[in-house]
């Protein structure tokens, strides 16, 4: 992970606020990762560096990292790596390694201890909806010992989307332009969905008939999908308007009402460790009855009136949006 070094401390770096990060490519080989700086197409300034995938942490200094209110410890990498990245960015940057440390998942419905404010409200005032909400989320509630953990990924270890949905995004652009899937940064792209955005309702998929992946939440999008990866700057014209074009009809999650949805966050369910390859079969094992609700942790100052509004809108969404759920979509293919 990269952090900018400022007079006020360290700042987490992500493409949405640091579009120049698009100028780095990575390749893995055995126990090494090679990072290439492509320098906006200027071959005279392009360069690369090799980094061990599992650095020895014995002599590395610890550093505290806080991503989306989910803190963890990490390790400061040796100075030569900081110097290399700093020379590329043109301002002070440090490079940190997570090691065996992990972060807690911040979705309310995936917490192993105290129930979320929404769950408490529903249980007390609208008890007949509690089972629906749990079913809609499609989740197994972990114990404290098996609490969901993630690395430096924003919210989840996996992100699934469909080629059919990507084609729909392309259809919103002028003829001759296509949407670059890399801007959505999915781990897995599946082919075979009958209609765009069927994955909005997927609750669980299996890969190769064995691995079970839970899909509890939508991925809500920010301005990073407008970045031009060639220039390392916000895109111009239609390519810089993708977020706006999706906002017209893809703000379908009442928990993040201003952000369009594209893709589903995934977590490991059951199954053995195995290698996935392009062409592997994907089965939709669970289709939710209605849309899931973005539910990141709230502090204790939440307004109960907001939850009343959420419950009302959730019921509306189930009636209106539930019509488009395609329960017959069962077989997909990894792209």
N, C-alpha and C positions, 0 to 999 in steps of 0.2 A: 504494500500500500504506500502511496505517496502523500506527503503532507507539505504544504507551503510553510516556510519559516518566516514569521512576521514579527514586528516589535511587540505585538500583543499575544504572541504564542503561535501555536501550530494550527493550521486550518486543513481540514480534510479536503482532498481534491477529487472532483468528479466531473465528467464531461459537460454536464449542464452549465457549470460555472467556469470550467477550465477547458474550453473547446480545443485548445492546443494539445490536449492529451490524445486526440485522434491521430497524432503523428507518430505514434509508437505501435509497432507490431511485435508479436511474440511467437516464438517457435520452441517447442519442447522436444528434447532428445535425451532419452535415458534419464540421467540425474541432473540435467542442466536445462535452463531456460535461456534462450537468446533473445534479447530485446533489441529491436532495430528502430532507430530514429530515422524517419524518411524525409524529414526536413522540408516539408511542403513541396517535394519533388525536386529539390536542389541536390543533385548527386554529390556536389563538392562538399556539402555539409552533412551528408548522411553518414551514420556510424552505428556501431552495435557494441553490445557488452554481454558477456556471459555471466549468469548468476546460478549458483547451486539451488536446486529445488528444495533441499532440506539443509540449510546452513547449520553449522555447529553453533549452538546458542550459549555455550559455556562462558565465553568471554564477551558476550554482547550485553549492553546495558538495557534495562527495562524501560518501557515508556507506556503511559496510560493513553488509551484511545477511546473516544466516545463517538459512536456512529448511531444516529437516530435514537439517542437516549438509551442505547444498549452498549455499556462500557465493557472493556476488556483490557488485558495487558498484552503488550507486544514487545519486540526487541528492535533496537536501533541497529541497522546494518552498518558494516564498516564504512569509513569516510569516503573511500574511493568510489563507492556506488552513489553516495550523495553528490559528490563532485561531478560525476558523469551526468546525472539527471539535471543538476543545476546548470551545467554548461548547455544542455539542450533547451531548457525552459527560459534561461536568461534571468532567473531570479532564484533565491535560495530554496532548495527543496531537500527533504530528507526521505529516506527509503526505510520502511519498517517491515519486519517479518512477524507473522502471527504465531508461528510455532504450533504447539499443542493447545494453545488457548482457544477459547470459543466465546461467542456472544449469545445472549438469550434472545429468542424470537420475541418480537414485541406485539404480536397480534393478541388481542384480548382473549379470544376463544382458544388460544393455545397455551394459556398459562396454567401451571400445575397447582397453584395454591389458591389465592383468593379469587372468587368469581368476579367477572367484569361488572362495571356499573350497569351495563345493559342487561346482563343476566340477572343481577339483583333486582333491577326494576321490574323485569318481566315476571320473575318468580313471585314478587310481592303483589303487583298490581294486575298483571295479565298472565296468570299462571298457565292458561291453556295454550299460550304461544311458545312456551319454553321448549317443548319437544320439537316444534317445527323449526325454531332457530337452530337447535343442535343438529337436526337432520339436514337442514339446508347447508350448514357449514360442512357436513360430511366428514367430521373429524373424530378421531379417537382421542380422548382426553388423557394426556400422559401424567404419570405420577411425578413427584418431585425428583425421584431418582432417574427418570427417563425423560426429563424436560427437554423440549426441542432446542437444539443448539445450531448456530450457524457461524461461518467464518467472517470474512470481510465483505461478503455479498450483502446488498442492501437489506433484503427482507427474507430471502429464502435461497436454498441451494440450487433449485431448479426453476427454469422458466420455460413453459410450453406454449407454443402457438401453432396455428395451422397455415398451410400454404394457401388455402382458400381465403382466409382472412387477409393474408398479405396481398393476394390478388385484388381484394376489394379496396385496399388502401391505394394500390397502383391505379385502379380505375378512377380514383378521385383526382388524379394528376393529369395534366395535358397529355394528349396522344404522343407517344414516343418516349415518355418518361416512365421510369419504374421505381418503386420504393425499394431501397436497399435494406435487406433484412438485418444487416449488421447494426443498423441504427436502433433496432428493437432489442438487440443483444440476447436472444433466446439461447438456451442450451439445446433445445430440441424443437425441430420443425417437423410436423406430421403432415402427410398427404392423405387425401381420401375423404375429408369432411365434405358433406353434401352442400352445406350452406356456410357463408361467412359467419364467424363468431359463434359457432356451435360450442366451442370450448368454454364460453361463458358459463355453461351449465354443467360442464364436466366436474365430477367430484372425485373421481378416482380412475386411473388408467393402469393397465398392466403392460409390461414390455417383455416380448418373447415368451409370454405365457407364464412368467415367473415373478419378475420384479413388480412390486406394487408401489405406485406413486400416488400419494394423496394430493389433491389440488384444492386447497381450502379457500384461496383468495385470488381476486383479480389483480393484475398488474396495472396500476394507474400510471399514466404517462405525464412527463414533463417536457420542457422545451429542448431536451437533449436530442429528440428525434428530428429537430429542425437543423441540426448542425451539418455543415458541409465537410465531409471527411477529407476532401482534397485540400481545401483551403484552411481547415482548422478554425473556421469562423461560422457564425450563424448563416444559414443558407439564404440565398436571394431568390426572389420570385416564388413560384409554387413549391420548390423544394424547401423553402423556409417557412411554409405555411401548413405543413402536415399536421401539426398539433391543432391549429385552428380548424382545419377541415374535418378532423376527427371529433372535435368538440360539438359539431352540429348534431350528431346523433349517437355518439359513443360515450356520453356521460351517463352511464347506466348503473353506476354504483352509488347508492344513496349515502354511503359512508364517506365518499370522496366526490361530492357532487360537481366540483369544478374541473375534474380531471377525466379525460377519456380513457377507456379501458382497451388494452390490447395484450392478450395473453393471460396465462394462469400461473401463479406461483405453485411450485411443487415441493413436497417433502417425502423423504423415504418412508415407505410403509412397511411391508413385509417382503421377504425374499432374500435369496443369497446374493452375494457379490458377483457381478458378472460384467462383461464388456458389451456395450451397446455399439452397433454398427449401422451405417446407412443401409436402409432396406429392411431392418428388423420390424416385425409386426407389433403394432400397438392396438390394444383393445380398450375401448371405453367401458370400464367395469361399473361405473356409477354415474348416473345423470341426476343432478339435484332437482328437486321439485320447483325451485325458484332461484332467483339470483342471490348470490352471497353478498355480504356487506363488509366493506373495508372497516376494520376495527382495531386500529392501533391503540396502544395504551393511552388512557386519559389520566390527568391528574385528578385529585379529589374535588376540584372546583367545578366539575361538570354540571351543567344545568339540566335538571330533570325534564324541563319543558322541551329541550332539544331531543331527548329520547322519546317523548310522546310523539313529536313530529316524525322521528325516524320510524317508529312502529307503524304510524299511519301510512307513511310513504312506502314502507316495506310491503304492507298489505296491497297497496295499489300496484306496486311493481309485480307482485306475484300474479295478479289478475291480468295485467296488460302485457308484461314481458314474458310471462310463462307460456303464452301461446306459441312463441317462437322456439321453444325448446324442442329439439329433435331427438327423441328417445330411441330412434331406430339406428342412430349412428354408432356402430359398435366396432368397426374395423378400420384402423388407420395405419399408415406406414411412416417410419422415420425417414426424414429427408436427409 
